[in-house]
Amino acid sequence: MKTALVVLLVLVSLALIATILLQPGRSAGLSGAITGGAEHLFGRQKARGLEGTLARATRWLAVAFMVLAFVLAYFLR
């Protein structure tokens, strides 16, 4: 059981790293910093396509990573 959880945690970790690295940057230098702040201030821009899919995958993988880490810590206690 513990070995399976460790293997699953490693796989989720690698998938989480991959989805984070595949996401595009939020700003493009100084101009992106100036205009990008307005998007976050006045409302969330809806992500479409690959960006949205990667964002959702990152959220779910992060939740799975946290749950697996807590369960594994409980079993190794």
TINUVEX-811171 format. One record per atom (N, C-alpha, C): x, y, z; atom name; residue number from 0. Coordinates in steps of 0.001 Angstrom, whole numbers, plus 524288, in hexadecimal, padded with zeros to 5 digits. Example, Ala and Ser with C-alpha at 12.3 -4.5 7.8 and 13.67 -1.06 7.14 Angstrom:
+-------+-------+-------+----+-----+
!    c1 !    c2 !    c3 !  a !   k !
+-------+-------+-------+----+-----+
! 83386 ! 7E9C6 ! 81E78 !  N !   0 !
! 8300C ! 7EE6C ! 81E78 ! CA !   0 !
! 83390 ! 7F31C ! 81E78 !  C !   0 !
! 83232 ! 7F736 ! 81BA8 !  N !   1 !
! 83566 ! 7FBDC ! 81BE4 ! CA !   1 !
! 83264 ! 8001E ! 81EBE !  C !   1 !
+-------+-------+-------+----+-----+
***
This chain:
+-------+-------+-------+----+-----+
!    c1 !    c2 !    c3 !  a !   k !
+-------+-------+-------+----+-----+
! 8033E ! 7FB55 ! 80000 !  N !   0 !
! 80000 ! 80000 ! 80000 ! CA !   0 !
! 80367 ! 804E5 ! 80000 !  C !   0 !
! 8075D ! 804EE ! 80364 !  N !   1 !
! 80ABC ! 80984 ! 803B6 ! CA !   1 !
! 80DC8 ! 80A40 ! 7FEAA !  C !   1 !
! 80FA1 ! 805F0 ! 7FC7A !  N !   2 !
! 812A1 ! 80647 ! 7F79C ! CA !   2 !
! 80F43 ! 80859 ! 7F32D !  C !   2 !
! 80A70 ! 8069E ! 7F2EE !  N !   3 !
! 806E5 ! 80875 ! 7EEDC ! CA !   3 !
! 805D2 ! 80E4B ! 7EF77 !  C !   3 !
! 8053B ! 81013 ! 7F44F !  N !   4 !
! 80450 ! 815A0 ! 7F537 ! CA !   4 !
! 80911 ! 818EA ! 7F3C9 !  C !   4 !
! 80DAF ! 816F1 ! 7F4FA !  N !   5 !
! 81272 ! 819CD ! 7F3A1 ! CA !   5 !
! 81309 ! 81A25 ! 7EDB2 !  C !   5 !
! 81216 ! 815E3 ! 7EAFD !  N !   6 !
! 81272 ! 815E0 ! 7E543 ! CA !   6 !
! 80E70 ! 819A4 ! 7E2F3 !  C !   6 !
! 809B2 ! 81990 ! 7E4FD !  N !   7 !
! 8059B ! 81D11 ! 7E319 ! CA !   7 !
! 806FE ! 822C0 ! 7E434 !  C !   7 !
! 80944 ! 823CF ! 7E8B8 !  N !   8 !
! 80AE1 ! 8291E ! 7EA0A ! CA !   8 !
! 80F31 ! 82B06 ! 7E65E !  C !   8 !
! 812D3 ! 827A6 ! 7E50A !  N !   9 !
! 81700 ! 8291D ! 7E16B ! CA !   9 !
! 814BF ! 82A36 ! 7DBFE !  C !   9 !
! 8111E ! 826FC ! 7DA37 !  N !  10 !
! 80EB8 ! 827D4 ! 7D517 ! CA !  10 !
! 80B9B ! 82CE7 ! 7D4F1 !  C !  10 !
! 808A7 ! 82DF3 ! 7D913 !  N !  11 !
! 805AD ! 832D7 ! 7D95A ! CA !  11 !
! 80966 ! 8377D ! 7D987 !  C !  11 !
! 80DB5 ! 836EE ! 7DC59 !  N !  12 !
! 81190 ! 83B27 ! 7DCA8 ! CA !  12 !
! 813DE ! 83C5C ! 7D74E !  C !  12 !
! 8154E ! 8385A ! 7D473 !  N !  13 !
! 81782 ! 83926 ! 7CF3A ! CA !  13 !
! 81380 ! 83B98 ! 7CB85 !  C !  13 !
! 80EA9 ! 839E0 ! 7CBDD !  N !  14 !
! 80A8D ! 83C27 ! 7C898 ! CA !  14 !
! 80997 ! 841D9 ! 7CA10 !  C !  14 !
! 809C6 ! 84317 ! 7CF11 !  N !  15 !
! 8090E ! 84870 ! 7D0D7 ! CA !  15 !
! 80D7A ! 84BF1 ! 7CEE3 !  C !  15 !
! 81234 ! 84A0C ! 7CF2D !  N !  16 !
! 816AE ! 84D06 ! 7CD31 ! CA !  16 !
! 81618 ! 84DF7 ! 7C755 !  C !  16 !
! 8147B ! 849FB ! 7C47E !  N !  17 !
! 813E5 ! 84A7B ! 7BED0 ! CA !  17 !
! 80FAA ! 84E76 ! 7BD68 !  C !  17 !
! 80B37 ! 84E55 ! 7C018 !  N !  18 !
! 80707 ! 85206 ! 7BED1 ! CA !  18 !
! 8088F ! 85795 ! 7C037 !  C !  18 !
! 80B80 ! 8584A ! 7C460 !  N !  19 !
! 80D3B ! 85D93 ! 7C5C7 ! CA !  19 !
! 81111 ! 85FA6 ! 7C1B5 !  C !  19 !
! 814B1 ! 85C5F ! 7C00F !  N !  20 !
! 8188C ! 85E23 ! 7BC40 ! CA !  20 !
! 81642 ! 85F04 ! 7B6CC !  C !  20 !
! 81201 ! 85C6D ! 7B58A !  N !  21 !
! 80F99 ! 85D18 ! 7B065 ! CA !  21 !
! 80C48 ! 86207 ! 7AFFB !  C !  21 !
! 80AE3 ! 86466 ! 7B45C !  N !  22 !
! 80795 ! 86903 ! 7B43A ! CA !  22 !
! 80AA0 ! 86DBC ! 7B254 !  C !  22 !
! 80816 ! 870FA ! 7AF31 !  N !  23 !
! 80AC7 ! 875B3 ! 7AD50 ! CA !  23 !
! 80B47 ! 879B5 ! 7B1B1 !  C !  23 !
! 80EE3 ! 87D5E ! 7B102 !  N !  24 !
! 80FA1 ! 88179 ! 7B4DF ! CA !  24 !
! 80AFA ! 88529 ! 7B4F7 !  C !  24 !
! 80A24 ! 88796 ! 7B964 !  N !  25 !
! 805B8 ! 88B2A ! 7B9F7 ! CA !  25 !
! 806DA ! 890A0 ! 7B7E4 !  C !  25 !
! 80BB8 ! 89245 ! 7B7E2 !  N !  26 !
! 80CE7 ! 89788 ! 7B613 ! CA !  26 !
! 8116B ! 8975E ! 7B236 !  C !  26 !
! 811AF ! 89B5C ! 7AF12 !  N !  27 !
! 815DC ! 89BBE ! 7AB35 ! CA !  27 !
! 81908 ! 8A0A6 ! 7AC55 !  C !  27 !
! 81C31 ! 8A076 ! 7B04F !  N !  28 !
! 81F7C ! 8A4E4 ! 7B1A1 ! CA !  28 !
! 81C75 ! 8A93C ! 7B452 !  C !  28 !
! 81E3C ! 8AE0F ! 7B38E !  N !  29 !
! 81BE8 ! 8B285 ! 7B637 ! CA !  29 !
! 8166A ! 8B3A9 ! 7B440 !  C !  29 !
! 8157E ! 8B32E ! 7AF29 !  N !  30 !
! 81049 ! 8B440 ! 7AD11 ! CA !  30 !
! 80C4D ! 8B052 ! 7AF15 !  C !  30 !
! 80DE0 ! 8AB78 ! 7AFB0 !  N !  31 !
! 80A56 ! 8A794 ! 7B1D9 ! CA !  31 !
! 80939 ! 8A886 ! 7B791 !  C !  31 !
! 80CFD ! 8AAA3 ! 7BA57 !  N !  32 !
! 80C2C ! 8ABC9 ! 7BFE2 ! CA !  32 !
! 80846 ! 8B038 ! 7C085 !  C !  32 !
! 80873 ! 8B40D ! 7BD08 !  N !  33 !
! 804DF ! 8B883 ! 7BD76 ! CA !  33 !
! 7FF5E ! 8B6EA ! 7BBDA !  C !  33 !
! 7FECC ! 8B479 ! 7B75A !  N !  34 !
! 7F994 ! 8B30F ! 7B57D ! CA !  34 !
! 7F780 ! 8AE2B ! 7B826 !  C !  34 !
! 7FAE5 ! 8AABA ! 7B9D8 !  N !  35 !
! 7F922 ! 8A5F1 ! 7BC64 ! CA !  35 !
! 7F6A2 ! 8A6E9 ! 7C1A3 !  C !  35 !
! 7F844 ! 8AB0D ! 7C44C !  N !  36 !
! 7F5F2 ! 8AC55 ! 7C958 ! CA !  36 !
! 7F049 ! 8ADE9 ! 7C8DA !  C !  36 !
! 7EEEA ! 8B092 ! 7C48E !  N !  37 !
! 7E984 ! 8B24B ! 7C3CC ! CA !  37 !
! 7E5E0 ! 8ADA9 ! 7C30A !  C !  37 !
! 7E7C5 ! 8A991 ! 7C079 !  N !  38 !
! 7E47A ! 8A4F6 ! 7BFAE ! CA !  38 !
! 7E314 ! 8A267 ! 7C4D9 !  C !  38 !
! 7E6D7 ! 8A23C ! 7C868 !  N !  39 !
! 7E5DA ! 89FC2 ! 7CD6D ! CA !  39 !
! 7E2B6 ! 8A345 ! 7D108 !  C !  39 !
! 7E313 ! 8A86E ! 7D040 !  N !  40 !
! 7E051 ! 8AC10 ! 7D3A1 ! CA !  40 !
! 7DA89 ! 8AC4D ! 7D24F !  C !  40 !
! 7D947 ! 8AC7A ! 7CD50 !  N !  41 !
! 7D3DB ! 8AD40 ! 7CBB0 ! CA !  41 !
! 7D0F2 ! 8A846 ! 7CA58 !  C !  41 !
! 7D343 ! 8A3EB ! 7CB05 !  N !  42 !
! 7D07E ! 89F15 ! 7C9EE ! CA !  42 !
! 7D427 ! 89B06 ! 7C7B3 !  C !  42 !
! 7D291 ! 8963D ! 7C86B !  N !  43 !
! 7D5D3 ! 891F2 ! 7C6A8 ! CA !  43 !
! 7D4C3 ! 890E1 ! 7C0F1 !  C !  43 !
! 7D8D5 ! 890BE ! 7BDF0 !  N !  44 !
! 7D84A ! 88F79 ! 7B877 ! CA !  44 !
! 7D7B2 ! 88997 ! 7B7E8 !  C !  44 !
! 7D3DB ! 8880A ! 7B4EE !  N !  45 !
! 7D2D3 ! 88279 ! 7B45B ! CA !  45 !
! 7D6F5 ! 87FF5 ! 7B0DA !  C !  45 !
! 7D97D ! 87BFE ! 7B2F6 !  N !  46 !
! 7DD7E ! 8793D ! 7AFF3 ! CA !  46 !
! 7DAE2 ! 8753D ! 7AC6B !  C !  46 !
! 7DCA4 ! 87519 ! 7A79C !  N !  47 !
! 7DA5B ! 8717C ! 7A3C9 ! CA !  47 !
! 7DE8B ! 86DF7 ! 7A185 !  C !  47 !
! 7DCCF ! 869B8 ! 79F6B !  N !  48 !
! 7E05D ! 86641 ! 79C9E ! CA !  48 !
! 7E433 ! 86380 ! 7A02A !  C !  48 !
! 7E8FA ! 8634F ! 79E55 !  N !  49 !
! 7ED0E ! 86078 ! 7A119 ! CA !  49 !
! 7EE58 ! 862FC ! 7A656 !  C !  49 !
! 7EE3D ! 8682F ! 7A695 !  N !  50 !
! 7EF66 ! 86ADA ! 7AB81 ! CA !  50 !
! 7EB7B ! 86963 ! 7AFBA !  C !  50 !
! 7E68A ! 86945 ! 7AE61 !  N !  51 !
! 7E285 ! 867D8 ! 7B223 ! CA !  51 !
! 7E2F8 ! 86236 ! 7B3EA !  C !  51 !
! 7E427 ! 85ED6 ! 7B036 !  N !  52 !
! 7E4C6 ! 85952 ! 7B181 ! CA !  52 !
! 7E96C ! 8587F ! 7B51F !  C !  52 !
! 7EDBC ! 85B23 ! 7B3FA !  N !  53 !
! 7F257 ! 85AA6 ! 7B759 ! CA !  53 !
! 7F15C ! 85CEF ! 7BCC4 !  C !  53 !
! 7EE6A ! 8612B ! 7BD0B !  N !  54 !
! 7ED37 ! 86385 ! 7C21D ! CA !  54 !
! 7E9D4 ! 85FDE ! 7C565 !  C !  54 !
! 7E5E7 ! 85D86 ! 7C2F6 !  N !  55 !
! 7E28F ! 859D5 ! 7C5D3 ! CA !  55 !
! 7E59B ! 85508 ! 7C77B !  C !  55 !
! 7E8E8 ! 8530A ! 7C402 !  N !  56 !
! 7EC12 ! 84E72 ! 7C54B ! CA !  56 !
! 7EFC8 ! 84FAE ! 7C9C9 !  C !  56 !
! 7F201 ! 85457 ! 7C9CB !  N !  57 !
! 7F588 ! 855DF ! 7CE00 ! CA !  57 !
! 7F2AB ! 8560F ! 7D334 !  C !  57 !
! 7EDFA ! 85844 ! 7D32D !  N !  58 !
! 7EAE7 ! 8587F ! 7D809 ! CA !  58 !
! 7E9B1 ! 8530E ! 7DA1C !  C !  58 !
! 7E7EC ! 84F91 ! 7D6BD !  N !  59 !
! 7E681 ! 84A4C ! 7D881 ! CA !  59 !
! 7EB4A ! 8472B ! 7DA2D !  C !  59 !
! 7EF8D ! 847D9 ! 7D771 !  N !  60 !
! 7F450 ! 84513 ! 7D8FA ! CA !  60 !
! 7F670 ! 84729 ! 7DE27 !  C !  60 !
! 7F5E4 ! 84C3E ! 7DF0C !  N !  61 !
! 7F79D ! 84E72 ! 7E408 ! CA !  61 !
! 7F457 ! 84C4E ! 7E88A !  C !  61 !
! 7EF3C ! 84BE0 ! 7E7B8 !  N !  62 !
! 7EBCE ! 849A7 ! 7EBC0 ! CA !  62 !
! 7ED37 ! 843F1 ! 7ECB7 !  C !  62 !
! 7EE14 ! 84104 ! 7E882 !  N !  63 !
! 7EF7D ! 83B83 ! 7E913 ! CA !  63 !
! 7F4B5 ! 83AEF ! 7EBE1 !  C !  63 !
! 7F870 ! 83E66 ! 7EAB3 !  N !  64 !
! 7FD83 ! 83E38 ! 7ED4D ! CA !  64 !
! 7FCF2 ! 83F24 ! 7F32A !  C !  64 !
! 7F9E1 ! 84304 ! 7F49F !  N !  65 !
! 7F92C ! 84435 ! 7FA30 ! CA !  65 !
! 7F672 ! 83FB8 ! 7FD07 !  C !  65 !
! 7F260 ! 83D91 ! 7FAAE !  N !  66 !
! 7EF88 ! 8393F ! 7FD2D ! CA !  66 !
! 7F316 ! 83484 ! 7FDC4 !  C !  66 !
! 7F5EF ! 83339 ! 7F9A2 !  N !  67 !
! 7F984 ! 82EC5 ! 7F9F3 ! CA !  67 !
! 7FDD3 ! 82FA7 ! 7FDFD !  C !  67 !
! 7FFC0 ! 8346E ! 7FE5C !  N !  68 !
! 803D9 ! 83593 ! 8022E ! CA !  68 !
! 801C8 ! 834E6 ! 807BA !  C !  68 !
! 7FD0B ! 836C0 ! 808C0 !  N !  69 !
! 7FAC4 ! 83622 ! 80DF4 ! CA !  69 !
! 7F99C ! 8306F ! 80F3A !  C !  69 !
! 7F792 ! 82D91 ! 80B6D !  N !  70 !
! 7F664 ! 82800 ! 80C55 ! CA !  70 !
! 7FB68 ! 824FE ! 80D43 !  C !  70 !
! 7FF6F ! 8261C ! 80A43 !  N !  71 !
! 80469 ! 8236F ! 80AF6 ! CA !  71 !
! 806E5 ! 824CF ! 81032 !  C !  71 !
! 80681 ! 829AA ! 811C5 !  N !  72 !
! 80895 ! 82B35 ! 816DE ! CA !  72 !
! 805AD ! 82879 ! 81B49 !  C !  72 !
! 80094 ! 827BD ! 81A91 !  N !  73 !
! 7FD80 ! 82501 ! 81E8D ! CA !  73 !
! 7FF30 ! 81F4C ! 81EF4 !  C !  73 !
! 80010 ! 81CBB ! 81A81 !  N !  74 !
! 80192 ! 81734 ! 81A91 ! CA !  74 !
! 80731 ! 8165D ! 81C70 !  C !  74 !
! 80AA1 ! 81A21 ! 81B86 !  N !  75 !
! 8100E ! 81996 ! 81D2F ! CA !  75 !
! 810F1 ! 81B50 ! 822D4 !  C !  75 !
! 80CF5 ! 81D4B ! 82552 !  N !  76 !
! 80D63 ! 81F25 ! 82AB0 ! CA !  76 !
! 80E2F ! 81ADF ! 82E65 !  C !  76 !
+-------+-------+-------+----+-----+
***
